[in-house]
Amino acid sequence: MKIGTAIAIYFVVWWIVLFAILPLGVKNAHEAGETTLEGNEPGAPVKHQMGKKALITTVVAAIVFAIIYYSIQYFWPWIVDPK
């Protein structure tokens, strides 16, 4: 696998994992027991914790990418050209 292809696959995997991780641990103002000011969305998250979620996303995406890379390197030639 070329480096450009690997980077592109990791980039796509990272974004997919990010969208899977984003809703975890989010509480809106109503669930947290806080009041909202007039004009603010009551469903908006109180603490989004994006730094923590970006770090978790990076680790999980690296694991998923490693599985994809291993599968492509070692199983794809066997599937395409079984001898």
Long-range contacts (C-beta under 8 A, 24 or more apart in sequence): 1-69, 1-72, 1-73, 6-65, 6-69, 9-65, 9-68, 9-69, 10-61, 10-62, 10-65, 13-61, 13-64, 13-65, 13-68, 14-57, 14-58, 14-61, 17-57, 17-60, 17-61, 17-64, 18-53, 18-54, 18-57, 18-61, 21-53, 21-56, 21-57, 21-60, 22-53, 24-53, 25-49
